[in-house]
């Protein structure tokens, strides 16, 4: 996989992870307003976007696992960072929801 192909996958990961992050931040705002049903719906939408990002990422992992040389550029590094921080945000939001429900 050449650098351009890896970059395209990186752009996909960034786009899906970015969409998920936006949904998660909306969900947090809804939870703060005690709109937990809407907040949960947004978390599920974010989860769908994260799964799409993971699917894109898996293309590159599978290529490398099959012995293909993969050229990684800064775009893919950025994509990985974006994906992992969004996944952490999703996990953290669950704890925040519990705090908001008790308040």
VENCOR-V711495 format. One record per helix or strand. SS is the DSSP state (hx for helix, st for strand). FROM is the first residue (numbers start at 1). TO is the last residue. Records with the same first field share a line. If there is no record, write none. Layout:
SS->FROM-TO / FROM-TO
//
This chain:
hx->3-32 / 36-65 / 74-102
//
